[in-house]
């Protein structure tokens, strides 16, 4: 798979990014985004129209435990930790309590944002009409570029978790897998998404 985002500027001065996608690439991207939506799960029910916004904010408690799925744990990591924790400078029980409290008030909103990013990808791909050669040009402007950037990052994190990629040296080994390795297609998708993400960043 090939293709990279390029800067887009129309005659009215609107800036954005554009990439040519083959029909198979559109299908793969859409499938990955739908799978990401399924992984993140359904959203919270909408509050009543006359509900007090402040009351809703403090009443919507999220989870306090980190996800058991490694991919979700990458998407929703603990907020507290780091070198101090590893070296015993901070009581691990205190870090766990801090992380639980932070997660309780932030994870639902983070899930909503990630869900909206993935939905934006699906909807923009659904609006594409491949030409006779099977390719279509995706144009992103305004906030849609950031939505795509967030979703591409989440997709790469999810695939990295499934491939157990944690360090550069481990990923380098995966990139040299033989063609008959069952992980090869996922590695190729990981690399392709990385190229899309990098070139999209360059257009911002």
C-alpha positions as CSV (number, residue, x, y, z in Angstrom):
1,X,0.0,0.0,0.0
2,X,1.2,3.4,-0.8
3,X,-0.1,7.0,-0.6
4,X,0.7,9.9,1.6
5,X,-1.2,13.1,2.7
6,X,-0.2,16.2,0.8
7,X,-1.0,19.8,1.7
8,X,-4.3,21.1,0.2
9,X,-5.1,24.7,-0.5
10,X,-8.1,25.7,-2.5
11,X,-8.7,29.0,-4.3
12,X,-10.5,30.4,-1.3
13,X,-7.5,30.0,1.0
14,X,-8.9,26.9,2.9
15,X,-6.0,24.8,4.0
16,X,-6.2,21.1,4.5
17,X,-4.7,17.7,3.5
18,X,-5.5,15.3,0.7
19,X,-4.6,11.7,-0.1
20,X,-5.4,9.4,-3.0
21,X,-6.8,6.1,-1.7
22,X,-7.4,2.9,-3.7
23,X,-10.6,1.1,-3.2
24,X,-8.9,-1.6,-1.1
25,X,-7.3,1.0,1.1
26,X,-10.6,2.7,1.7
27,X,-12.0,-0.7,2.7
28,X,-9.2,-1.5,5.0
29,X,-9.2,1.9,6.7
30,X,-13.0,1.7,7.2
31,X,-12.8,-1.8,8.6
32,X,-10.1,-0.8,11.1
33,X,-12.0,2.2,12.2
34,X,-15.2,0.1,12.7
35,X,-13.2,-2.5,14.7
36,X,-11.8,0.4,16.8
37,X,-15.4,1.6,17.5
38,X,-16.3,-1.9,18.6
39,X,-13.3,-2.1,20.9
40,X,-14.0,1.2,22.6
41,X,-17.6,0.3,23.1
42,X,-20.9,2.1,23.1
43,X,-21.2,5.7,24.5
44,X,-22.8,6.9,27.6
45,X,-26.6,7.7,27.3
46,X,-27.3,11.4,26.5
47,X,-28.4,13.4,29.5
48,X,-31.9,15.0,29.5
49,X,-32.2,18.3,27.7
50,X,-33.1,20.1,30.9
51,X,-30.4,18.5,33.0
52,X,-28.1,20.7,35.0
53,X,-24.7,20.5,33.1
54,X,-22.7,20.9,36.4
55,X,-24.7,18.1,38.0
56,X,-24.2,15.9,35.0
57,X,-20.4,16.5,35.0
58,X,-20.0,15.3,38.6
59,X,-22.6,12.5,38.4
60,X,-21.0,10.8,35.5
61,X,-18.5,8.6,37.2
62,X,-16.3,6.5,35.0
63,X,-14.4,3.3,35.7
64,X,-11.6,3.3,38.4
65,X,-9.8,0.1,37.2
66,X,-7.5,0.0,34.1
67,X,-8.9,-2.1,31.2
68,X,-7.8,-5.8,31.2
69,X,-7.5,-5.8,27.4
70,X,-3.9,-4.8,26.5
71,X,-5.1,-2.7,23.5
72,X,-7.6,-0.7,25.7
73,X,-4.9,-0.3,28.3
74,X,-2.7,1.4,25.7
75,X,-5.6,3.7,24.7
76,X,-6.5,4.4,28.3
77,X,-3.3,4.2,30.3
78,X,-2.9,5.1,34.0
79,X,-2.3,8.8,34.6
80,X,0.3,8.4,37.3
81,X,3.6,6.5,37.3
82,X,7.0,7.0,35.8
83,X,10.6,6.8,37.0
84,X,9.7,7.9,40.5
85,X,7.3,5.1,40.9
86,X,9.7,2.5,39.5
87,X,12.4,3.6,41.8
88,X,10.2,3.4,44.9
89,X,10.1,7.2,45.4
90,X,6.3,7.2,45.6
91,X,4.1,4.8,47.5
92,X,2.6,2.4,44.8
93,X,-0.7,2.3,46.7
94,X,-0.9,6.1,46.5
95,X,-0.2,6.1,42.8
96,X,-2.9,3.5,42.3
97,X,-5.4,5.6,44.2
98,X,-4.5,8.7,42.3
99,X,-4.8,6.9,38.9
100,X,-8.2,5.5,39.9
101,X,-9.5,8.9,40.9
102,X,-8.2,10.5,37.7
103,X,-9.6,7.7,35.6
104,X,-13.1,8.0,37.3
105,X,-13.5,11.6,36.1
106,X,-11.7,11.4,32.7
107,X,-12.1,8.0,31.0
108,X,-15.7,8.4,29.8
109,X,-14.9,11.8,28.1
110,X,-11.7,10.3,26.6
111,X,-13.7,7.3,25.2
112,X,-16.3,9.7,23.8
113,X,-13.5,11.7,22.0
114,X,-11.9,8.6,20.6
115,X,-15.3,7.2,19.5
116,X,-16.0,10.5,17.7
117,X,-12.6,10.4,16.0
118,X,-13.2,6.9,14.7
119,X,-16.7,7.8,13.6
120,X,-15.4,10.8,11.7
121,X,-13.0,8.5,9.8
122,X,-15.9,6.1,8.9
123,X,-18.2,8.9,7.7
124,X,-15.5,10.6,5.6
125,X,-14.6,7.3,3.9
126,X,-18.3,6.6,3.3
127,X,-18.6,9.9,1.4
128,X,-15.8,8.9,-1.1
129,X,-16.7,7.8,-4.6
130,X,-13.9,5.8,-6.3
131,X,-13.3,6.8,-9.9
132,X,-13.1,4.4,-12.8
133,X,-9.6,3.4,-11.8
134,X,-10.8,2.5,-8.3
135,X,-9.1,5.4,-6.6
136,X,-10.6,8.4,-4.8
137,X,-9.2,11.6,-3.3
138,X,-9.9,12.2,0.4
139,X,-9.8,15.8,1.4
140,X,-9.6,16.9,5.0
141,X,-10.0,20.4,6.3
142,X,-10.4,22.1,9.7
143,X,-11.2,19.9,12.6
144,X,-11.5,16.8,10.5
145,X,-7.7,16.7,10.1
146,X,-7.4,16.5,13.9
147,X,-10.1,13.8,14.1
148,X,-8.2,11.7,11.6
149,X,-4.9,12.3,13.4
150,X,-6.4,11.1,16.6
151,X,-8.0,8.0,15.0
152,X,-4.8,7.1,13.2
153,X,-2.8,7.3,16.4
154,X,-5.4,5.1,18.2
155,X,-5.3,2.5,15.5
156,X,-1.5,2.3,15.6
157,X,-1.6,2.0,19.4
158,X,-4.2,-0.8,19.1
159,X,-2.2,-2.7,16.5
160,X,1.0,-2.2,18.5
161,X,-0.6,-3.8,21.5
162,X,-1.8,-6.8,19.4
163,X,1.7,-7.2,18.0
164,X,3.3,-6.6,21.5
165,X,5.4,-3.7,20.1
166,X,6.7,-1.8,23.1
167,X,10.2,-0.7,22.1
168,X,11.9,0.3,18.8
169,X,14.2,-2.7,18.8
170,X,11.2,-5.1,19.1
171,X,9.3,-3.3,16.2
172,X,12.4,-3.5,14.0
173,X,12.4,-7.3,14.4
174,X,8.7,-7.4,13.4
175,X,9.4,-5.3,10.3
176,X,11.7,-8.0,9.0
177,X,9.2,-10.8,9.3
178,X,9.1,-13.3,6.4
179,X,6.1,-13.0,4.1
180,X,4.5,-16.3,5.4
181,X,4.4,-15.0,9.0
182,X,0.7,-14.6,10.1
183,X,1.6,-11.3,11.7
184,X,2.9,-9.8,8.5
185,X,-0.4,-8.2,7.3
186,X,-0.9,-6.5,10.6
187,X,2.7,-5.2,10.6
188,X,2.2,-3.8,7.1
189,X,-1.0,-2.1,8.2
190,X,1.0,-0.6,11.2
191,X,3.7,0.8,8.9
192,X,1.1,2.1,6.4
193,X,-0.9,3.9,9.2
194,X,2.4,5.3,10.5
195,X,3.1,6.8,7.1
196,X,-0.3,8.3,6.9
197,X,0.0,9.7,10.4
198,X,3.4,11.3,9.8
199,X,2.4,12.9,6.5
200,X,-0.8,14.2,8.0
201,X,1.1,15.8,10.8
202,X,3.4,17.5,8.3
203,X,0.4,19.2,6.7
204,X,-0.8,20.8,9.9
